[in-house]
Amino acid sequence: MDNLKKYNEVFCESLEISEDQLTGLAYQGTELWDSVGHMSLVANIEEAFDIMMETDDIIDFSSYEKGKNILETKYNVQF
């Protein structure tokens, strides 16, 4: 599975949304992406990509697109 597909799958499963809702999705943009859902999403992303995100990156992870950028620039995940 390529990294984009894996990333999308984690988002969809964690937030119980469909893939067509991902573009433009931001923190609190769906019912399950609240503070608790955010930590669950981050934990699932860390597990999927075998990384441990820094606290500042977890706080900055404010949208679907921002998350991809953080993973690419800080954790060498290629999309």
N, C-alpha and C positions, 0 to 999 in steps of 0.2 A: 504494500500500500504506500502510495507516495505521501509526502508530508502534508500537502494541502488537503488531501482527502482525509487524512488522519485528524488534522486540525478541525476541519469542518465536522467530522463525526463526533469529536469530543464536544464541540459547541452544541450541536443538535441534541445529543444525548443528555448532556448536563443541564441544558436549559429547556429541554422538551419542546424544541421548535423544529421547523423544516428548513432545509438548506436554502430555500428561496428567501428566507427572512434574514440571512446573515449579512448581506451587503448593507452597510450603514448602521448596523446594530451597535448600540452604545449601552454602557452600564445603566441599569434601571430602565432599559428600553423594552424589556419584557418582564412579565410577572416574576419569573424565577431568578432573574439577574439582580438580586438585592445583595446586601452585604454577606449573608450566609451563602447564597448561591455563587457569589464571586469567589469565595474561598474554596468551594467545591469545584468550581470550574478550573481554578488555578491548580488545585491538587490533581485533577484529572489530566490537565495539560502537562504538568510535571511528570506524571507517571507515563503518559503516552510518549513523551520525548526523552525520558530518562534524564531530566535536568532538575536542578533546584534553583528556583528563581529567588533573586534578592528582593528584600522588602520594598525598596523603591520601585522596582519593576512591577511588583504586584499592585502597588498603589497606582502607578502610571497606566496600567492595563485597563484602559477606559472604554475600549471599543474593539470590535472584531478586527478592524484594520490596524489599530494601534498594537494589538496583541501580536499580529503577524510581524509588524515592524520590530517589536522588542525581541521576538524569538530569532529573527534574522540577524539583527545587529549585535545582540548581546550573547546569544546562545548558539550561533552558527547553524540554525535550522534553515535549510534551503527550501523555498517554496517554488 
